[in-house]
């Protein structure tokens, strides 16, 4: 008799890869190239606002963990400004 599987609802996928993460996160690939991993601390010690930690898991539709995932996150500062040239107010981002 067939068994019904309880699939999880999947979020939209935006994968355009596969990408090689070694250049973005060399420490994750076992290469210690930098004293501090790129993007490890996206807000300097003088940044305004509350520091938070976000944790989670990436699962496929059956609830199994997805291996070797690279999540890209973007964080605006306390004033809603991104430290990116495409943000018209990026020069207003506080330093440090």
C-alpha positions as CSV (number, residue, x, y, z in Angstrom):
1,X,0.0,0.0,0.0
2,X,1.5,3.5,-0.9
3,X,2.5,5.7,1.9
4,X,1.7,9.4,1.9
5,X,4.7,11.5,2.6
6,X,4.3,14.6,4.7
7,X,6.4,17.1,2.7
8,X,7.4,20.4,4.2
9,X,6.3,23.5,2.4
10,X,9.3,24.8,0.4
11,X,10.4,28.4,0.1
12,X,11.1,29.8,-3.3
13,X,14.5,28.9,-4.7
14,X,16.8,31.4,-6.2
15,X,19.7,29.2,-7.0
16,X,21.6,30.2,-10.1
17,X,24.6,28.1,-9.4
18,X,26.2,25.8,-8.5
19,X,28.6,28.3,-7.0
20,X,32.0,27.5,-5.4
21,X,32.1,29.0,-1.9
22,X,35.8,28.8,-1.5
23,X,36.3,32.4,-2.6
24,X,33.5,33.6,-0.4
25,X,34.1,31.6,2.7
26,X,37.6,30.0,2.5
27,X,37.5,28.9,6.2
28,X,34.4,26.7,5.4
29,X,36.5,24.9,2.8
30,X,39.5,24.4,5.2
31,X,41.6,27.3,4.0
32,X,42.7,29.7,6.7
33,X,43.5,32.8,4.5
34,X,42.3,35.6,6.7
35,X,42.6,36.4,10.4
36,X,38.8,36.9,10.4
37,X,36.5,35.2,8.0
38,X,34.9,37.5,5.5
39,X,31.5,38.6,6.7
40,X,32.0,37.1,10.1
41,X,31.2,40.4,11.8
42,X,29.1,42.6,9.6
43,X,28.8,45.4,12.1
44,X,31.8,47.1,13.7
45,X,32.1,47.8,17.4
46,X,30.8,51.3,17.0
47,X,27.7,50.4,15.0
48,X,24.4,51.6,16.4
49,X,21.5,49.3,17.0
50,X,21.0,46.0,18.8
51,X,23.3,43.0,18.0
52,X,21.4,39.8,17.3
53,X,22.3,36.3,16.3
54,X,20.3,34.4,13.8
55,X,20.5,30.6,13.7
56,X,18.6,28.1,11.7
57,X,18.7,25.0,9.5
58,X,18.2,24.5,5.8
59,X,16.0,21.5,5.0
60,X,14.7,20.0,1.8
61,X,11.0,19.2,1.2
62,X,11.3,16.0,3.1
63,X,12.8,17.6,6.2
64,X,16.3,16.3,5.5
65,X,19.3,18.7,6.1
66,X,20.7,20.2,2.9
67,X,24.5,19.9,2.9
68,X,27.1,22.5,1.8
69,X,24.7,25.4,1.8
70,X,25.8,29.0,1.5
71,X,23.3,31.6,2.6
72,X,23.9,35.2,1.7
73,X,22.5,37.8,4.1
74,X,22.2,41.5,3.8
75,X,21.9,43.7,6.8
76,X,21.1,47.4,6.9
77,X,22.4,49.6,9.7
78,X,20.1,51.1,12.4
79,X,19.1,53.9,9.9
80,X,18.1,51.4,7.2
81,X,21.2,52.1,5.0
82,X,23.1,49.3,3.3
83,X,26.9,49.5,3.0
84,X,26.7,48.9,-0.7
85,X,27.3,51.2,-3.7
86,X,23.8,50.6,-5.0
87,X,22.3,52.2,-1.8
88,X,22.1,55.9,-2.6
89,X,22.8,56.7,1.0
90,X,25.7,54.2,1.5
91,X,28.2,57.0,2.2
92,X,26.2,57.8,5.4
93,X,27.0,54.4,6.9
94,X,29.0,54.8,10.1
95,X,32.5,53.5,10.1
96,X,33.7,50.9,12.6
